[in-house]
Amino acid sequence: MSSEKNKRVPALKTHDEMVADWMNDPAFKAEYDSLEEEYQLLREMLHARKRAGLTQEDVADRMGTKAPAIARLEASGSRDKHSPSVSTLRKYAHAVGCKLEIHLKPFSKKDLKEKHA
């Protein structure tokens, strides 16, 4: 077997470069933007757990559940999956040393224009 066959071909684009290209597609950008609220919550959850120096197993122990349940919770940013309840989010927040706060923020005029465009 020649070593040529086993050589890896470098990626032509990085992930960030591909996403940047896809963002030029209005349909892709609209779908991507529609998920921002969900992903923001997931980023906050992961950041809080890491800031607390905890593993998923640690959080599971504190919540009285198993690590796979925490993995599912931290990956729940899909529209096809069930959204966690406020009670579950509160338990998670307490397990990572935080208080759950939920705020309703009015849309800006720009947001309203884009929503109705």
N, C-alpha and C positions, 0 to 999 in steps of 0.2 A: 504494500500500500504506500502510495507516495505521500510525502508530508504536505504537498499542495492541497490534497483533499481535506486534511485535518485543520488547515488554517482557518481562523475565524475572519470573516469579512467585517470590517468595522461598520458600525451603523452610519447610515448616510445623514441622519438627523437625530438629535437628542429628543427625548420626550417633550421637553419644554419647547423646542423648535417646532415639533409636529403640532402641539396644541396651539402655538402662536399662529401657524398656518391655518389650522382648522377654524380659529376664531374669526378669520376673514369670511367664513361662510355664515350668512345671517341666520340660517336655520340652526346650525350648530351653536352659535353664540347665544341665541334665544334659549335653547334647551340648557346649555351650560349655566347661563345666568339664572334660570329658574330653579336650579338646584343649590344656589349659593347659600340660602338660609339654612338648609339642612347640613351642608358641609361646614358651615361656620360653627354650628352646634357641635358637630363631631370633632372639629379641630379644638374647640374649647375643652371638651371632655378629655381628649388625649393630652392636651397641655396640662390640665389640672392633675391628671393621674401622674404624669411624668414629674411635674413640679413637686408632688407629694412623695416622689421616690417609690411609687408602688407598682407592682406588677398586676396583670389582670387577675392572677391567682389571689393576690392580697386583697384586691377590691372585692372579688367574689366572696372571700372569707368574711369580710366585713359586712357584706350584704346578705350573707346566708344563702349563697347560690354557688354555682360551679363556674370555673374559668371560661368554658365555651359560651356560657350565657353572656358573660361580659364581652367576649370577642364579638358575638352577634350584635350586642348593644352598640359597641364602638364602630361597627361596620353597617349600621342600619340606615345608611344614607341612600337607599334605593326606594323608588316609588312602589316597587312591587312587594316591599316588605312592610310589616306592621310597624307603625311608629310607637316608640316607647311612651308609656303613660307618664303623667306628671309625677305620680307617686314613685315610679321607677327612677325617673330622673332625679327626684329629691333624694332617694336612697343612694344613688350613685354619687351625687354631690356630697352628701354627708360622709360617704365612705372615703372620698378623696380630700376631706377636710374643707369643704366649701359649702356655701349656702346657695340654693337654687333661687334665681330671680328671673322672672319672665316679664318682659316689657313689650308694650305695643307702641310702635313708633309710627307716626303719621307719614304717609308717602310725601315726598317732595313734589313740587309741580312738575319737575322733569320726569320723575317716576310715573306720575299719572299720565303725562303725555305719551311716554313710551308704552304704557300698558294699553292705551286706547288707540295707538297707531296701527 
